[in-house]
C-alpha cells in the first residue's frame, strides 16, 4: 500500500545571516543583499560555489563583509 502526502500550502522562511556556513547548511535558495544591492534568488550551491555577480563573489571570497 502506498501513501501519498499532499500539502495544500508551502511554507517559506526568511533567515537573515552573515554566516555562510549556516546559510549553506539550512537554505535551499539564497538572495544576497549588501547595502541597496540585491541579487536574484538562486539555489544555495550556485550562489556559494559559483556566484555570478561581482559583489556576491567578493563577499563569498571574504573580500567584503
PDB file of N, CA, C, O and CB in Angstrom:
ATOM      1  N   UNK A   1       0.837  -1.179   0.000  1.00  0.00           N
ATOM      2  CA  UNK A   1       0.000   0.000   0.000  1.00  0.00           C
ATOM      3  C   UNK A   1       0.882   1.242   0.000  1.00  0.00           C
ATOM      4  O   UNK A   1       1.850   1.326   0.756  1.00  0.00           O
ATOM      5  CB  UNK A   1      -0.952  -0.002   1.212  1.00  0.00           C
ATOM      6  N   UNK A   2       0.549   2.184  -0.832  1.00  0.00           N
ATOM      7  CA  UNK A   2       1.317   3.419  -0.949  1.00  0.00           C
ATOM      8  C   UNK A   2       0.494   4.577  -0.393  1.00  0.00           C
ATOM      9  O   UNK A   2      -0.711   4.675  -0.625  1.00  0.00           O
ATOM     10  CB  UNK A   2       1.719   3.686  -2.425  1.00  0.00           C
ATOM     11  N   UNK A   3       1.160   5.429   0.327  1.00  0.00           N
ATOM     12  CA  UNK A   3       0.501   6.613   0.879  1.00  0.00           C
ATOM     13  C   UNK A   3       1.196   7.843   0.326  1.00  0.00           C
ATOM     14  O   UNK A   3       2.410   7.983   0.468  1.00  0.00           O
ATOM     15  CB  UNK A   3       0.529   6.610   2.443  1.00  0.00           C
ATOM     16  N   UNK A   4       0.448   8.731  -0.299  1.00  0.00           N
ATOM     17  CA  UNK A   4       0.993   9.975  -0.819  1.00  0.00           C
ATOM     18  C   UNK A   4       0.592  11.112   0.102  1.00  0.00           C
ATOM     19  O   UNK A   4      -0.585  11.283   0.419  1.00  0.00           O
ATOM     20  CB  UNK A   4       0.508  10.239  -2.266  1.00  0.00           C
ATOM     21  N   UNK A   5       1.564  11.873   0.521  1.00  0.00           N
ATOM     22  CA  UNK A   5       1.288  13.033   1.355  1.00  0.00           C
ATOM     23  C   UNK A   5       1.258  14.262   0.463  1.00  0.00           C
ATOM     24  O   UNK A   5       2.237  14.577  -0.214  1.00  0.00           O
ATOM     25  CB  UNK A   5       2.349  13.185   2.487  1.00  0.00           C
ATOM     26  N   UNK A   6       0.155  14.936   0.468  1.00  0.00           N
ATOM     27  CA  UNK A   6      -0.010  16.122  -0.359  1.00  0.00           C
ATOM     28  C   UNK A   6      -0.287  17.300   0.555  1.00  0.00           C
ATOM     29  O   UNK A   6      -1.220  17.267   1.358  1.00  0.00           O
ATOM     30  CB  UNK A   6      -1.153  15.937  -1.401  1.00  0.00           C
ATOM     31  N   UNK A   7       0.517  18.333   0.434  1.00  0.00           N
ATOM     32  CA  UNK A   7       0.269  19.536   1.219  1.00  0.00           C
ATOM     33  C   UNK A   7      -0.451  20.544   0.354  1.00  0.00           C
ATOM     34  O   UNK A   7      -0.214  20.629  -0.851  1.00  0.00           O
ATOM     35  CB  UNK A   7       1.584  20.130   1.774  1.00  0.00           C
ATOM     36  N   UNK A   8      -1.316  21.292   0.966  1.00  0.00           N
ATOM     37  CA  UNK A   8      -2.085  22.285   0.221  1.00  0.00           C
ATOM     38  C   UNK A   8      -1.409  23.642   0.225  1.00  0.00           C
ATOM     39  O   UNK A   8      -1.839  24.552  -0.482  1.00  0.00           O
ATOM     40  CB  UNK A   8      -3.479  22.406   0.794  1.00  0.00           C
ATOM     41  N   UNK A   9      -0.366  23.785   1.007  1.00  0.00           N
ATOM     42  CA  UNK A   9       0.350  25.064   1.032  1.00  0.00           C
ATOM     43  C   UNK A   9       1.829  24.810   1.305  1.00  0.00           C
ATOM     44  O   UNK A   9       2.211  23.830   1.944  1.00  0.00           O
ATOM     45  CB  UNK A   9      -0.251  26.021   2.107  1.00  0.00           C
ATOM     46  N   UNK A  10       2.619  25.702   0.811  1.00  0.00           N
ATOM     47  CA  UNK A  10       4.051  25.640   1.066  1.00  0.00           C
ATOM     48  C   UNK A  10       4.375  26.676   2.121  1.00  0.00           C
ATOM     49  O   UNK A  10       3.768  27.747   2.158  1.00  0.00           O
ATOM     50  CB  UNK A  10       4.882  25.876  -0.236  1.00  0.00           C
ATOM     51  N   UNK A  11       5.312  26.366   2.963  1.00  0.00           N
ATOM     52  CA  UNK A  11       5.734  27.304   3.994  1.00  0.00           C
ATOM     53  C   UNK A  11       7.162  27.734   3.681  1.00  0.00           C
ATOM     54  O   UNK A  11       8.043  26.898   3.486  1.00  0.00           O
ATOM     55  CB  UNK A  11       5.632  26.670   5.424  1.00  0.00           C
ATOM     56  N   UNK A  12       7.378  29.030   3.634  1.00  0.00           N
ATOM     57  CA  UNK A  12       8.696  29.584   3.357  1.00  0.00           C
ATOM     58  C   UNK A  12       9.169  30.361   4.584  1.00  0.00           C
ATOM     59  O   UNK A  12       8.372  31.001   5.270  1.00  0.00           O
ATOM     60  CB  UNK A  12       8.667  30.497   2.092  1.00  0.00           C
ATOM     61  N   UNK A  13      10.443  30.298   4.846  1.00  0.00           N
ATOM     62  CA  UNK A  13      11.034  31.011   5.964  1.00  0.00           C
ATOM     63  C   UNK A  13      12.147  31.901   5.437  1.00  0.00           C
ATOM     64  O   UNK A  13      12.918  31.497   4.566  1.00  0.00           O
ATOM     65  CB  UNK A  13      11.568  30.027   7.040  1.00  0.00           C
ATOM     66  N   UNK A  14      12.223  33.089   5.958  1.00  0.00           N
ATOM     67  CA  UNK A  14      13.308  34.002   5.601  1.00  0.00           C
ATOM     68  C   UNK A  14      14.264  34.058   6.775  1.00  0.00           C
ATOM     69  O   UNK A  14      13.865  34.358   7.900  1.00  0.00           O
ATOM     70  CB  UNK A  14      12.772  35.431   5.236  1.00  0.00           C
ATOM     71  N   UNK A  15      15.519  33.769   6.511  1.00  0.00           N
ATOM     72  CA  UNK A  15      16.569  33.823   7.520  1.00  0.00           C
ATOM     73  C   UNK A  15      17.583  34.864   7.068  1.00  0.00           C
ATOM     74  O   UNK A  15      18.038  34.844   5.924  1.00  0.00           O
ATOM     75  CB  UNK A  15      17.244  32.419   7.732  1.00  0.00           C
ATOM     76  N   UNK A  16      17.925  35.751   7.949  1.00  0.00           N
ATOM     77  CA  UNK A  16      18.948  36.744   7.650  1.00  0.00           C
ATOM     78  C   UNK A  16      20.191  36.354   8.440  1.00  0.00           C
ATOM     79  O   UNK A  16      20.148  36.248   9.666  1.00  0.00           O
ATOM     80  CB  UNK A  16      18.468  38.208   8.006  1.00  0.00           C
ATOM     81  N   UNK A  17      21.294  36.140   7.735  1.00  0.00           N
ATOM     82  CA  UNK A  17      22.511  35.686   8.395  1.00  0.00           C
ATOM     83  C   UNK A  17      23.742  36.203   7.660  1.00  0.00           C
ATOM     84  O   UNK A  17      23.724  36.405   6.446  1.00  0.00           O
ATOM     85  CB  UNK A  17      22.541  34.154   8.475  1.00  0.00           C
ATOM     86  N   UNK A  18      24.795  36.410   8.414  1.00  0.00           N
ATOM     87  CA  UNK A  18      26.097  36.760   7.839  1.00  0.00           C
ATOM     88  C   UNK A  18      27.017  35.537   7.850  1.00  0.00           C
ATOM     89  O   UNK A  18      28.172  35.613   7.431  1.00  0.00           O
ATOM     90  CB  UNK A  18      26.746  37.936   8.621  1.00  0.00           C
ATOM     91  N   UNK A  19      26.496  34.428   8.327  1.00  0.00           N
ATOM     92  CA  UNK A  19      27.304  33.226   8.482  1.00  0.00           C
ATOM     93  C   UNK A  19      27.051  32.303   7.282  1.00  0.00           C
ATOM     94  O   UNK A  19      26.002  31.665   7.188  1.00  0.00           O
ATOM     95  CB  UNK A  19      26.976  32.500   9.830  1.00  0.00           C
ATOM     96  N   UNK A  20      28.011  32.245   6.384  1.00  0.00           N
ATOM     97  CA  UNK A  20      27.842  31.460   5.162  1.00  0.00           C
ATOM     98  C   UNK A  20      27.674  29.975   5.458  1.00  0.00           C
ATOM     99  O   UNK A  20      26.911  29.294   4.773  1.00  0.00           O
ATOM    100  CB  UNK A  20      29.030  31.668   4.239  1.00  0.00           C
ATOM    101  N   UNK A  21      28.366  29.467   6.460  1.00  0.00           N
ATOM    102  CA  UNK A  21      28.245  28.049   6.812  1.00  0.00           C
ATOM    103  C   UNK A  21      26.805  27.722   7.226  1.00  0.00           C
ATOM    104  O   UNK A  21      26.270  26.673   6.867  1.00  0.00           O
ATOM    105  CB  UNK A  21      29.230  27.687   7.955  1.00  0.00           C
ATOM    106  N   UNK A  22      26.191  28.627   7.979  1.00  0.00           N
ATOM    107  CA  UNK A  22      24.807  28.426   8.398  1.00  0.00           C
ATOM    108  C   UNK A  22      23.863  28.469   7.188  1.00  0.00           C
ATOM    109  O   UNK A  22      22.962  27.639   7.067  1.00  0.00           O
ATOM    110  CB  UNK A  22      24.399  29.495   9.434  1.00  0.00           C
ATOM    111  N   UNK A  23      24.075  29.424   6.314  1.00  0.00           N
ATOM    112  CA  UNK A  23      23.250  29.532   5.112  1.00  0.00           C
ATOM    113  C   UNK A  23      23.371  28.273   4.259  1.00  0.00           C
ATOM    114  O   UNK A  23      22.370  27.778   3.739  1.00  0.00           O
ATOM    115  CB  UNK A  23      23.652  30.769   4.293  1.00  0.00           C
ATOM    116  N   UNK A  24      24.576  27.757   4.114  1.00  0.00           N
ATOM    117  CA  UNK A  24      24.816  26.555   3.323  1.00  0.00           C
ATOM    118  C   UNK A  24      24.051  25.370   3.913  1.00  0.00           C
ATOM    119  O   UNK A  24      23.437  24.588   3.188  1.00  0.00           O
ATOM    120  CB  UNK A  24      26.325  26.242   3.254  1.00  0.00           C
ATOM    121  N   UNK A  25      24.099  25.253   5.228  1.00  0.00           N
ATOM    122  CA  UNK A  25      23.523  24.103   5.903  1.00  0.00           C
ATOM    123  C   UNK A  25      21.993  24.060   5.854  1.00  0.00           C
ATOM    124  O   UNK A  25      21.411  22.982   5.734  1.00  0.00           O
ATOM    125  CB  UNK A  25      23.973  24.090   7.323  1.00  0.00           C
ATOM    126  N   UNK A  26      21.335  25.227   5.945  1.00  0.00           N
ATOM    127  CA  UNK A  26      19.877  25.184   6.137  1.00  0.00           C
ATOM    128  C   UNK A  26      19.048  25.776   5.002  1.00  0.00           C
ATOM    129  O   UNK A  26      17.819  25.720   5.051  1.00  0.00           O
ATOM    130  CB  UNK A  26      19.536  25.896   7.384  1.00  0.00           C
ATOM    131  N   UNK A  27      19.683  26.337   3.992  1.00  0.00           N
ATOM    132  CA  UNK A  27      18.873  27.008   2.970  1.00  0.00           C
ATOM    133  C   UNK A  27      18.851  26.234   1.659  1.00  0.00           C
ATOM    134  O   UNK A  27      19.761  25.468   1.342  1.00  0.00           O
ATOM    135  CB  UNK A  27      19.399  28.415   2.725  1.00  0.00           C
ATOM    136  N   UNK A  28      17.788  26.462   0.918  1.00  0.00           N
ATOM    137  CA  UNK A  28      17.668  25.903  -0.420  1.00  0.00           C
ATOM    138  C   UNK A  28      17.952  26.953  -1.479  1.00  0.00           C
ATOM    139  O   UNK A  28      18.460  26.652  -2.559  1.00  0.00           O
ATOM    140  CB  UNK A  28      16.284  25.314  -0.626  1.00  0.00           C
ATOM    141  N   UNK A  29      17.614  28.194  -1.145  1.00  0.00           N
ATOM    142  CA  UNK A  29      17.851  29.328  -2.038  1.00  0.00           C
ATOM    143  C   UNK A  29      18.441  30.476  -1.237  1.00  0.00           C
ATOM    144  O   UNK A  29      18.194  30.604  -0.038  1.00  0.00           O
ATOM    145  CB  UNK A  29      16.541  29.770  -2.748  1.00  0.00           C
ATOM    146  N   UNK A  30      19.217  31.303  -1.908  1.00  0.00           N
ATOM    147  CA  UNK A  30      19.835  32.471  -1.268  1.00  0.00           C
ATOM    148  C   UNK A  30      19.534  33.708  -2.099  1.00  0.00           C
ATOM    149  O   UNK A  30      19.550  33.675  -3.329  1.00  0.00           O
ATOM    150  CB  UNK A  30      21.373  32.279  -1.106  1.00  0.00           C
ATOM    151  N   UNK A  31      19.263  34.790  -1.399  1.00  0.00           N
ATOM    152  CA  UNK A  31      19.237  36.123  -2.001  1.00  0.00           C
ATOM    153  C   UNK A  31      20.306  36.915  -1.276  1.00  0.00           C
ATOM    154  O   UNK A  31      20.198  37.129  -0.069  1.00  0.00           O
ATOM    155  CB  UNK A  31      17.805  36.816  -1.892  1.00  0.00           C
ATOM    156  N   UNK A  32      21.321  37.349  -1.973  1.00  0.00           N
ATOM    157  CA  UNK A  32      22.427  38.091  -1.377  1.00  0.00           C
ATOM    158  C   UNK A  32      22.085  39.576  -1.358  1.00  0.00           C
ATOM    159  O   UNK A  32      21.691  40.143  -2.377  1.00  0.00           O
ATOM    160  CB  UNK A  32      23.747  37.840  -2.153  1.00  0.00           C
ATOM    161  N   UNK A  33      22.239  40.199  -0.200  1.00  0.00           N
ATOM    162  CA  UNK A  33      21.948  41.630  -0.035  1.00  0.00           C
ATOM    163  C   UNK A  33      23.153  42.317   0.597  1.00  0.00           C
ATOM    164  O   UNK A  33      23.720  41.821   1.570  1.00  0.00           O
ATOM    165  CB  UNK A  33      20.669  41.848   0.839  1.00  0.00           C
ATOM    166  N   UNK A  34      23.536  43.451   0.043  1.00  0.00           N
ATOM    167  CA  UNK A  34      24.546  44.294   0.680  1.00  0.00           C
ATOM    168  C   UNK A  34      24.218  45.734   0.300  1.00  0.00           C
ATOM    169  O   UNK A  34      24.119  46.069  -0.880  1.00  0.00           O
ATOM    170  CB  UNK A  34      26.018  43.892   0.238  1.00  0.00           C
ATOM    171  N   UNK A  35      24.054  46.568   1.298  1.00  0.00           N
ATOM    172  CA  UNK A  35      23.619  47.932   1.039  1.00  0.00           C
ATOM    173  C   UNK A  35      22.267  47.906   0.356  1.00  0.00           C
ATOM    174  O   UNK A  35      21.321  47.299   0.858  1.00  0.00           O
ATOM    175  CB  UNK A  35      24.650  48.691   0.179  1.00  0.00           C
ATOM    176  N   UNK A  36      22.177  48.561  -0.780  1.00  0.00           N
ATOM    177  CA  UNK A  36      20.921  48.529  -1.530  1.00  0.00           C
ATOM    178  C   UNK A  36      20.983  47.566  -2.719  1.00  0.00           C
ATOM    179  O   UNK A  36      20.075  47.542  -3.550  1.00  0.00           O
ATOM    180  CB  UNK A  36      20.573  49.928  -2.020  1.00  0.00           C
ATOM    181  N   UNK A  37      22.056  46.773  -2.798  1.00  0.00           N
ATOM    182  CA  UNK A  37      22.203  45.792  -3.875  1.00  0.00           C
ATOM    183  C   UNK A  37      21.547  44.474  -3.466  1.00  0.00           C
ATOM    184  O   UNK A  37      21.710  44.009  -2.339  1.00  0.00           O
ATOM    185  CB  UNK A  37      23.701  45.571  -4.220  1.00  0.00           C
ATOM    186  N   UNK A  38      20.811  43.888  -4.392  1.00  0.00           N
ATOM    187  CA  UNK A  38      20.093  42.645  -4.142  1.00  0.00           C
ATOM    188  C   UNK A  38      20.311  41.722  -5.335  1.00  0.00           C
ATOM    189  O   UNK A  38      20.084  42.116  -6.478  1.00  0.00           O
ATOM    190  CB  UNK A  38      18.569  42.905  -3.900  1.00  0.00           C
ATOM    191  N   UNK A  39      20.752  40.491  -5.068  1.00  0.00           N
ATOM    192  CA  UNK A  39      20.952  39.547  -6.173  1.00  0.00           C
ATOM    193  C   UNK A  39      19.660  38.781  -6.434  1.00  0.00           C
ATOM    194  O   UNK A  39      18.749  38.764  -5.606  1.00  0.00           O
ATOM    195  CB  UNK A  39      22.112  38.563  -5.860  1.00  0.00           C
ATOM    196  N   UNK A  40      19.605  38.163  -7.574  1.00  0.00           N
ATOM    197  CA  UNK A  40      18.462  37.310  -7.881  1.00  0.00           C
ATOM    198  C   UNK A  40      18.548  36.053  -7.033  1.00  0.00           C
ATOM    199  O   UNK A  40      19.642  35.542  -6.794  1.00  0.00           O
ATOM    200  CB  UNK A  40      18.413  36.956  -9.393  1.00  0.00           C
ATOM    201  N   UNK A  41      17.408  35.546  -6.574  1.00  0.00           N
ATOM    202  CA  UNK A  41      17.454  34.299  -5.800  1.00  0.00           C
ATOM    203  C   UNK A  41      17.976  33.158  -6.667  1.00  0.00           C
ATOM    204  O   UNK A  41      17.649  33.046  -7.849  1.00  0.00           O
ATOM    205  CB  UNK A  41      16.054  33.949  -5.240  1.00  0.00           C
ATOM    206  N   UNK A  42      18.785  32.329  -6.050  1.00  0.00           N
ATOM    207  CA  UNK A  42      19.353  31.186  -6.763  1.00  0.00           C
ATOM    208  C   UNK A  42      19.582  30.065  -5.752  1.00  0.00           C
ATOM    209  O   UNK A  42      19.656  30.316  -4.549  1.00  0.00           O
ATOM    210  CB  UNK A  42      20.690  31.573  -7.497  1.00  0.00           C
ATOM    211  N   UNK A  43      19.693  28.837  -6.236  1.00  0.00           N
ATOM    212  CA  UNK A  43      19.995  27.745  -5.321  1.00  0.00           C
ATOM    213  C   UNK A  43      21.281  28.035  -4.539  1.00  0.00           C
ATOM    214  O   UNK A  43      22.236  28.600  -5.073  1.00  0.00           O
ATOM    215  CB  UNK A  43      20.125  26.419  -6.093  1.00  0.00           C
ATOM    216  N   UNK A  44      21.281  27.640  -3.276  1.00  0.00           N
ATOM    217  CA  UNK A  44      22.403  27.917  -2.373  1.00  0.00           C
ATOM    218  C   UNK A  44      23.733  27.498  -2.976  1.00  0.00           C
ATOM    219  O   UNK A  44      24.693  28.269  -2.962  1.00  0.00           O
ATOM    220  CB  UNK A  44      22.198  27.206  -1.047  1.00  0.00           C
ATOM    221  N   UNK A  45      23.796  26.288  -3.501  1.00  0.00           N
ATOM    222  CA  UNK A  45      25.048  25.777  -4.060  1.00  0.00           C
ATOM    223  C   UNK A  45      25.552  26.664  -5.193  1.00  0.00           C
ATOM    224  O   UNK A  45      26.753  26.917  -5.286  1.00  0.00           O
ATOM    225  CB  UNK A  45      24.861  24.344  -4.563  1.00  0.00           C
ATOM    226  N   UNK A  46      24.663  27.136  -6.049  1.00  0.00           N
ATOM    227  CA  UNK A  46      25.070  28.013  -7.157  1.00  0.00           C
ATOM    228  C   UNK A  46      25.650  29.320  -6.640  1.00  0.00           C
ATOM    229  O   UNK A  46      26.679  29.785  -7.132  1.00  0.00           O
ATOM    230  CB  UNK A  46      23.878  28.302  -8.079  1.00  0.00           C
ATOM    231  N   UNK A  47      24.999  29.909  -5.656  1.00  0.00           N
ATOM    232  CA  UNK A  47      25.456  31.207  -5.139  1.00  0.00           C
ATOM    233  C   UNK A  47      26.794  31.073  -4.426  1.00  0.00           C
ATOM    234  O   UNK A  47      27.679  31.905  -4.625  1.00  0.00           O
ATOM    235  CB  UNK A  47      24.413  31.805  -4.183  1.00  0.00           C
ATOM    236  N   UNK A  48      26.961  30.045  -3.602  1.00  0.00           N
ATOM    237  CA  UNK A  48      28.176  29.935  -2.802  1.00  0.00           C
ATOM    238  C   UNK A  48      29.354  29.316  -3.544  1.00  0.00           C
ATOM    239  O   UNK A  48      30.505  29.625  -3.234  1.00  0.00           O
ATOM    240  CB  UNK A  48      27.893  29.132  -1.583  1.00  0.00           C
ATOM    241  N   UNK A  49      29.094  28.456  -4.511  1.00  0.00           N
ATOM    242  CA  UNK A  49      30.196  27.823  -5.237  1.00  0.00           C
ATOM    243  C   UNK A  49      30.536  28.509  -6.553  1.00  0.00           C
ATOM    244  O   UNK A  49      31.677  28.449  -7.010  1.00  0.00           O
ATOM    245  CB  UNK A  49      29.861  26.392  -5.505  1.00  0.00           C
ATOM    246  N   UNK A  50      29.556  29.158  -7.158  1.00  0.00           N
ATOM    247  CA  UNK A  50      29.784  29.790  -8.452  1.00  0.00           C
ATOM    248  C   UNK A  50      28.951  31.070  -8.573  1.00  0.00           C
ATOM    249  O   UNK A  50      28.053  31.156  -9.410  1.00  0.00           O
ATOM    250  CB  UNK A  50      29.442  28.813  -9.598  1.00  0.00           C
ATOM    251  N   UNK A  51      29.257  32.064  -7.730  1.00  0.00           N
ATOM    252  CA  UNK A  51      28.463  33.301  -7.785  1.00  0.00           C
ATOM    253  C   UNK A  51      28.634  34.006  -9.121  1.00  0.00           C
ATOM    254  O   UNK A  51      29.742  34.109  -9.646  1.00  0.00           O
ATOM    255  CB  UNK A  51      28.860  34.246  -6.644  1.00  0.00           C
ATOM    256  N   UNK A  52      27.530  34.488  -9.659  1.00  0.00           N
ATOM    257  CA  UNK A  52      27.556  35.134 -10.969  1.00  0.00           C
ATOM    258  C   UNK A  52      27.787  36.645 -10.878  1.00  0.00           C
ATOM    259  O   UNK A  52      28.297  37.253 -11.819  1.00  0.00           O
ATOM    260  CB  UNK A  52      26.258  34.863 -11.698  1.00  0.00           C
ATOM    261  N   UNK A  53      27.417  37.242  -9.763  1.00  0.00           N
ATOM    262  CA  UNK A  53      27.545  38.693  -9.623  1.00  0.00           C
ATOM    263  C   UNK A  53      28.819  39.045  -8.847  1.00  0.00           C
ATOM    264  O   UNK A  53      29.195  38.347  -7.906  1.00  0.00           O
ATOM    265  CB  UNK A  53      26.302  39.281  -8.912  1.00  0.00           C
ATOM    266  N   UNK A  54      29.468  40.123  -9.252  1.00  0.00           N
ATOM    267  CA  UNK A  54      30.759  40.518  -8.680  1.00  0.00           C
ATOM    268  C   UNK A  54      30.686  40.744  -7.165  1.00  0.00           C
ATOM    269  O   UNK A  54      31.547  40.258  -6.430  1.00  0.00           O
ATOM    270  CB  UNK A  54      31.258  41.785  -9.362  1.00  0.00           C
ATOM    271  N   UNK A  55      29.679  41.468  -6.694  1.00  0.00           N
ATOM    272  CA  UNK A  55      29.565  41.718  -5.248  1.00  0.00           C
ATOM    273  C   UNK A  55      29.414  40.421  -4.466  1.00  0.00           C
ATOM    274  O   UNK A  55      29.998  40.268  -3.394  1.00  0.00           O
ATOM    275  CB  UNK A  55      28.375  42.636  -4.957  1.00  0.00           C
ATOM    276  N   UNK A  56      28.646  39.504  -4.991  1.00  0.00           N
ATOM    277  CA  UNK A  56      28.469  38.211  -4.330  1.00  0.00           C
ATOM    278  C   UNK A  56      29.784  37.453  -4.292  1.00  0.00           C
ATOM    279  O   UNK A  56      30.135  36.871  -3.266  1.00  0.00           O
ATOM    280  CB  UNK A  56      27.395  37.376  -5.043  1.00  0.00           C
ATOM    281  N   UNK A  57      30.513  37.454  -5.399  1.00  0.00           N
ATOM    282  CA  UNK A  57      31.833  36.789  -5.438  1.00  0.00           C
ATOM    283  C   UNK A  57      32.773  37.378  -4.393  1.00  0.00           C
ATOM    284  O   UNK A  57      33.463  36.637  -3.692  1.00  0.00           O
ATOM    285  CB  UNK A  57      32.466  36.919  -6.841  1.00  0.00           C
ATOM    286  N   UNK A  58      32.804  38.696  -4.285  1.00  0.00           N
ATOM    287  CA  UNK A  58      33.694  39.343  -3.322  1.00  0.00           C
ATOM    288  C   UNK A  58      33.318  38.983  -1.885  1.00  0.00           C
ATOM    289  O   UNK A  58      34.195  38.780  -1.045  1.00  0.00           O
ATOM    290  CB  UNK A  58      33.658  40.861  -3.507  1.00  0.00           C
ATOM    291  N   UNK A  59      32.022  38.904  -1.605  1.00  0.00           N
ATOM    292  CA  UNK A  59      31.590  38.548  -0.254  1.00  0.00           C
ATOM    293  C   UNK A  59      31.942  37.093   0.069  1.00  0.00           C
ATOM    294  O   UNK A  59      32.472  36.802   1.141  1.00  0.00           O
ATOM    295  CB  UNK A  59      30.076  38.773  -0.101  1.00  0.00           C
ATOM    296  N   UNK A  60      31.649  36.196  -0.852  1.00  0.00           N
ATOM    297  CA  UNK A  60      31.916  34.767  -0.616  1.00  0.00           C
ATOM    298  C   UNK A  60      33.408  34.539  -0.435  1.00  0.00           C
ATOM    299  O   UNK A  60      33.799  33.695   0.372  1.00  0.00           O
ATOM    300  CB  UNK A  60      31.379  33.901  -1.786  1.00  0.00           C
ATOM    301  N   UNK A  61      34.246  35.257  -1.153  1.00  0.00           N
ATOM    302  CA  UNK A  61      35.699  35.115  -1.024  1.00  0.00           C
ATOM    303  C   UNK A  61      36.250  35.798   0.226  1.00  0.00           C
ATOM    304  O   UNK A  61      37.410  35.598   0.584  1.00  0.00           O
ATOM    305  CB  UNK A  61      36.381  35.681  -2.250  1.00  0.00           C
ATOM    306  N   UNK A  62      35.421  36.602   0.888  1.00  0.00           N
ATOM    307  CA  UNK A  62      35.860  37.256   2.115  1.00  0.00           C
ATOM    308  C   UNK A  62      36.480  38.620   1.898  1.00  0.00           C
ATOM    309  O   UNK A  62      37.052  39.188   2.829  1.00  0.00           O
ATOM    310  CB  UNK A  62      36.833  36.390   2.815  1.00  0.00           C
ATOM    311  N   UNK A  63      36.380  39.171   0.675  1.00  0.00           N
ATOM    312  CA  UNK A  63      36.957  40.478   0.404  1.00  0.00           C
ATOM    313  C   UNK A  63      36.148  41.598   1.038  1.00  0.00           C
ATOM    314  O   UNK A  63      36.708  42.631   1.405  1.00  0.00           O
ATOM    315  CB  UNK A  63      37.062  40.700  -1.085  1.00  0.00           C
ATOM    316  N   UNK A  64      34.847  41.412   1.173  1.00  0.00           N
ATOM    317  CA  UNK A  64      33.985  42.402   1.827  1.00  0.00           C
ATOM    318  C   UNK A  64      33.152  41.685   2.870  1.00  0.00           C
ATOM    319  O   UNK A  64      32.914  40.481   2.776  1.00  0.00           O
ATOM    320  CB  UNK A  64      33.069  43.146   0.794  1.00  0.00           C
ATOM    321  N   UNK A  65      32.714  42.438   3.864  1.00  0.00           N
ATOM    322  CA  UNK A  65      31.875  41.823   4.913  1.00  0.00           C
ATOM    323  C   UNK A  65      30.784  42.766   5.333  1.00  0.00           C
ATOM    324  O   UNK A  65      29.979  42.431   6.202  1.00  0.00           O
ATOM    325  CB  UNK A  65      32.715  41.427   6.133  1.00  0.00           C
TER     326      UNK A  65
END
